[in-house]
Amino acid sequence: MSAGKGDPVAPPPGEGEYEIKYASKDAVEGWRELCKQASGNTLKAWQAMRTDPAPKPETDRHHRLKHEYATAIYQGKEYPQWQIEVTSGGRVWYLLDEARKTCWLKLAKTGHPRQTD
């Protein structure tokens, strides 16, 4: 069975870690492509979402999005939206659900998202 919207990005979280779940079918496919093209950096992004999804201080490569992208609605709730720069062009966007200790993987792309150009 293949992964789909709402499914966890395996494996399950360890104690104190955040769960990562796909928020869209596009994120599933994008994650697979990132894993193929930049496996080491994608693993680092996965680890960051698991252990420190809202770093303080933020970095150039891991930060909350700004302006109209600072938040997004998922399943009827508004969440802060974060970005990890996986490669020079590849990005991961996720919504941080602190109450559930969950990162909803909204976008994973091997190229820079056009929305922020």
C-alpha positions as a printed NumPy array, in Angstrom:
array([[  0.   ,   0.   ,   0.   ],
       [  1.364,   3.425,  -0.895],
       [  1.326,   6.479,   1.344],
       [ -1.372,   9.105,   0.979],
       [ -2.807,  12.236,   2.539],
       [ -3.033,  11.913,   6.33 ],
       [ -0.552,   9.037,   6.496],
       [  2.541,   9.303,   8.672],
       [  5.987,   9.831,   7.185],
       [  7.574,   6.659,   8.611],
       [  8.949,   5.626,  11.053],
       [  6.826,   6.575,  14.085],
       [  8.194,   9.251,  16.414],
       [ 10.328,   8.426,  19.413],
       [  9.651,   9.764,  22.87 ],
       [  9.412,  13.561,  22.859],
       [  9.534,  13.751,  19.052],
       [  6.979,  15.244,  16.675],
       [  5.032,  13.043,  14.303],
       [  5.257,  13.965,  10.629],
       [  2.197,  13.359,   8.443],
       [  1.454,  14.094,   4.813],
       [ -1.048,  16.926,   4.305],
       [ -1.462,  16.279,   0.572],
       [ -0.886,  13.694,  -2.137],
       [  1.507,  16.139,  -3.833],
       [  3.626,  16.175,  -0.663],
       [  3.888,  12.37 ,  -0.828],
       [  5.276,  12.446,  -4.356],
       [  7.494,  15.46 ,  -3.681],
       [  8.972,  13.771,  -0.597],
       [  9.809,  10.685,  -2.646],
       [ 11.571,  12.85 ,  -5.243],
       [ 13.544,  14.728,  -2.566],
       [ 14.606,  11.388,  -1.048],
       [ 15.871,  10.235,  -4.461],
       [ 17.711,  13.456,  -5.338],
       [ 19.099,  14.519,  -1.958],
       [ 18.773,  11.662,   0.51 ],
       [ 21.217,  13.019,   3.099],
       [ 19.716,  16.508,   3.194],
       [ 16.178,  15.112,   3.203],
       [ 17.08 ,  12.967,   6.213],
       [ 18.394,  16.085,   7.993],
       [ 15.123,  17.908,   7.23 ],
       [ 13.133,  14.942,   8.567],
       [ 15.234,  14.935,  11.748],
       [ 14.737,  18.69 ,  12.196],
       [ 10.949,  18.339,  11.905],
       [ 11.025,  15.457,  14.397],
       [ 13.141,  17.101,  17.059],
       [ 13.133,  20.901,  16.552],
       [ 10.362,  21.984,  14.166],
       [ 10.383,  25.607,  15.385],
       [ 14.057,  26.426,  15.991],
       [ 15.053,  29.448,  18.014],
       [ 16.837,  31.229,  16.588],
       [ 15.552,  30.558,  13.098],
       [ 18.15 ,  30.073,  10.372],
       [ 18.303,  30.999,   6.689],
       [ 17.642,  27.333,   5.869],
       [ 14.94 ,  26.635,   8.502],
       [ 12.445,  29.371,   9.273],
       [  8.818,  30.327,   9.472],
       [  7.42 ,  31.658,   6.231],
       [  6.404,  35.31 ,   6.095],
       [  3.506,  37.48 ,   4.987],
       [  0.597,  35.607,   3.38 ],
       [  2.486,  32.303,   3.773],
       [  3.091,  32.666,   7.53 ],
       [  0.014,  30.56 ,   8.272],
       [ -2.17 ,  28.116,   6.392],
       [ -5.454,  26.34 ,   6.998],
       [ -5.537,  22.554,   7.278],
       [ -8.611,  20.561,   8.292],
       [-10.355,  23.791,   9.259],
       [ -7.611,  25.055,  11.598],
       [ -4.94 ,  27.678,  11.069],
       [ -1.32 ,  26.706,  11.746],
       [  2.058,  28.429,  11.481],
       [  3.822,  27.431,   8.265],
       [  7.54 ,  26.644,   8.242],
       [ 10.119,  26.014,   5.542],
       [ 13.285,  23.944,   5.406],
       [ 15.664,  24.522,   2.511],
       [ 16.677,  20.959,   1.656],
       [ 18.855,  21.877,  -1.337],
       [ 19.609,  25.169,  -3.08 ],
       [ 16.231,  24.851,  -4.815],
       [ 14.448,  22.063,  -2.938],
       [ 12.054,  22.989,  -0.157],
       [  9.826,  21.423,   2.453],
       [  6.869,  23.373,   3.831],
       [  5.009,  22.11 ,   6.867],
       [  2.321,  23.24 ,   9.263],
       [  3.203,  23.021,  12.93 ],
       [  0.44 ,  21.603,  15.123],
       [  1.869,  22.055,  18.63 ],
       [ -1.242,  20.652,  20.337],
       [ -0.834,  17.301,  18.564],
       [  2.966,  17.462,  18.316],
       [  2.546,  16.969,  14.575],
       [  4.165,  18.485,  11.494],
       [  1.79 ,  18.358,   8.524],
       [  3.988,  18.059,   5.442],
       [  2.251,  20.365,   3.005],
       [  4.796,  20.734,   0.222],
       [  7.968,  18.965,  -0.78 ],
       [  9.65 ,  20.056,  -4.   ],
       [ 12.981,  19.478,  -5.646],
       [ 12.733,  22.955,  -7.182],
       [ 12.02 ,  26.309,  -5.551],
       [  8.281,  26.871,  -4.968],
       [  6.999,  29.476,  -7.416],
       [  4.645,  30.911,  -4.788],
       [  7.526,  32.724,  -3.084],
       [  9.278,  34.02 ,  -6.209]])
